[in-house]
Amino acid sequence: MSPAPNCFIDFLFQSYILVGMYHSATSGKAAGGERRDPQRTRERLLQAAFQEIYRSGYRGTDLDTILHTAGVTKGAMYHHFENKEALGYAVVDEIIAGLGQEMWWSPLKNAVNPIDALIGIIRSVSLKRSDVRCGCALNNLSQEMSPLDEGFRKRTAKLFWKWQDAIASALRNGKKRGMVRSDVHPEEMASFLIATYEGYISLAKSHQDATVLRDGQEAMISFLESLRAPRSRKRAAGSQ
């Protein structure tokens, strides 16, 4: 879906903020007046938009703030994105989707044991106050914009579905390998795990208290351990 800022929760600033994002508006030109790099400019815009939306919400962020953070001109922005809405859509499709891919979907797809993989992901969630403060970028944007904009609703719903499918597929494979209890319903369990995970993140954000999230991590890990098949549970206990 590296410890995650809390979207999906933490890869945010640690993994995705580009080194050049804070350069001045003239940084698009290299020394000697070389041509700007359009792809780099686009990436800086996306990263800046993601950062500001994550901090202040989509409606609470204006284009001037994004442009200032990215260090690019308005003309450069309109070269890549028709308007703020198009930029926001691209943030969901590229940045937030990328966070999910790195933190959740790829680890689960490649997992030998889905319970171990899920526990590892939960343990990786950052408890830094700066990360807990803002919550989950996907959930924040979904809650804010789904009632107001169909484009955002469809995009965030697609990512939640992909997230659910990744967990369900991993659990289904785990059942076939005898690692997950036979009575577990993968789709239902995937929805439950996402709702529980997001609930703890939202509570921690509301309280501005990492302890809430830490307690939630331990509760989720304990629950995930209970999903192991009996034989798999014995092997896990024996390896500790």
N, C-alpha and C positions, 0 to 999 in steps of 0.2 A: 502496500500500500504505500541502522542509524537511529537514534531516538527521534521520535517525531515531534516541530511546533505543532500545536494541536489543530492540524486537520489531519486528517485521517489519523494523525494528529501532528507529528513533529517534523517532518522533513523540511518543512517550510523554509525558514531562513537558513538552516544548516546546509541543505542540499540544493536548493533551487535558486537562491538569490545570486545573480550573476555578479562577478567581480566588477564588471564595467557599469553596473546599474547606477552607481552614484557619480559617474563621471559628468563633467559639465556638458552643456549643449554642444560644445565644439568638439567633443571627444569622438564624434563620428568620423572626423578626419584624422588620419595619422599624421605624424610629423612630415613636413614637406608638402602638405596640401593634397595628400592622396585622397582618392574617392572614398565616400562613406561606404559602410558595409550595411546594406539594407536588411539582411537577415539578423545581424546583431542589433540593429535599431529596433526591429520588430520584437526580438526577445526581451530587450530592455523595457519596452512598453508593456509587454505581457507581465513581466516580473513586477514592475512598478504598480500596475493595475491590481495584480493579485495582492501585493503587500498592502496597498491602501484599502482595498475592499475588505480584506481580512481584518484590518484594524477598525475600520469605520463603517462597514457595510456598503452595499452598492449605492444606495440612495444618499448615503452620507459622504460619498466621495465625488469630487468634481474633476473634470478633465484637467484643469490647470494644476491641481495637486499631483495628478498622475504624471503630467508632462514635466513638472519640476523634479519629481523624484527620479524619473527616467533620464532627465537631462536631454530632452529632445524638443524640437519645435512642433507647433500645432500642424504645420504643413507636412512634417514627416509622419505625424500620427495619421493624418488623413490619407497619406499615400498607402498605408497598410490597412486601416480600418475606417469604414464609412462613418461611424459615429461611436459614441460611448457604449451603446447597446451591443454593437458588433464586437467591440473590444471585450466587453463583459462575457459575451458568449464564448469568445476564444479563450478566456481565462478558464472557464469551466471545461471546455473541450480539450484543452492542451495542458494547462498547469494542474488543475485539480485532478483531472483524470490521470495525469502523470504521477501525482502523489499516491493515488490509489493503486496504480500499477506497481509502484516500487514498494509500497508498504504492505499491501495485502495480496493483490492478484498474482503477482509473480511468485512470491514465497509459497502461497498456497498451491499454485499449479505445480510447482516443483517439489512439493513436500513428500517425503517418504512416509511420515506419520503426521496426519493433520492436527492431532491434538497437540503434539510437540510444537508444530508450526504456529498454531493459534496462541499457545502460551508464550512462545517467543515474541510474537507480535505484541501481545498485551504488555509483556515486560519491557518492551522497547519504548513504550509511550513516555514521553518526557514529563517530568514532574516539576520542571522549572517554572517559576512563577510567571515569567514572560510568556511561556507557552500556554499555561493553564488559563491565563487571563482572557484570551480571545476565543477559546473553544475550538470547534471543528469548522473549517472553512466550508466544507460541503454542506453540512447541516445548517450553518449560519445563513448561507445564501439560499438554500432551499426554503427555510422558514421565512426569510424576508421576502423573496421574490415569487415563489410559486403561486400565491394568491393574486399576484399582480401582473405577471408576464408569462405567457404560455411558452415562450422560447426558453426562459430559465427553468420553468417547471419541467418541461420535457427533458432538458439536458441533465438536471440534477436527478430526476427520477431514473434516467438511463444509468447513471453512475451508481445509484443505490441498487438498482437491479443487478448490475454487473458485479457489485460487491457481494450481494446475496448469492448470486450464482457461483461465485468463486468459492465461498464458504461451503455451500451446499455440495458442489462437485467434489471438494476435498473430503468432506464427511462421507459422501457416497463411496468414494474410492477407499476411504478408511474402513468402511463396513465390509467391503469386498475382501480386504486384506486381513480382516479379523482384528483390527485395531480400535474400532469404534463399536459401541454397544449395538446389538441387532435391533433394539427397539427405538433407536433414534430416528426421527424423521428429518432428513437433511434440510429440506426447504423450510420447514417450520423452525427448526433449530437455528438456521442461518438468520432468519428474521428476528428471532428472539435475541441472538447474540449481538446483532447490530443495534437493536433497540436498547439493549442493556448498556452496551459500550457508549452509545451516544448519550444515553441518560446520565451516566456517570460524568461524562465530559461536560454536559450542560450544568449539572449540579455543581461541579467544581468551578465552572465559570461563574455561575450565579453567586456562589459563596466567596469566590476569589481565594480559594483554599486548596492547595495541592493535596492536603491530607484526605480530602473527600475522594479525590481520584486515586490516591494510593490505596485507600480502603477498597475502592471499587475494583482496582486491579487484583487485589488478593481474593476478593469474592469471586470474580470471574475466573481466575485461575483455579480456585477450588472447585468451581462448578465444572470447568472443562475437564479436570481430572476425573470427575464422576462420569464422564462420557466414554471413558476408556472401556474396551471390552475386558472381561475378567482376566483373560490370559495376558493381554497387553498391559493391564494394570499391575500384574505381578512382575512382569519384566521391567516396567518403569520403576517400581519400588526397589527391585533388585539392583538396578543400575545407580541408585542414589547412594 
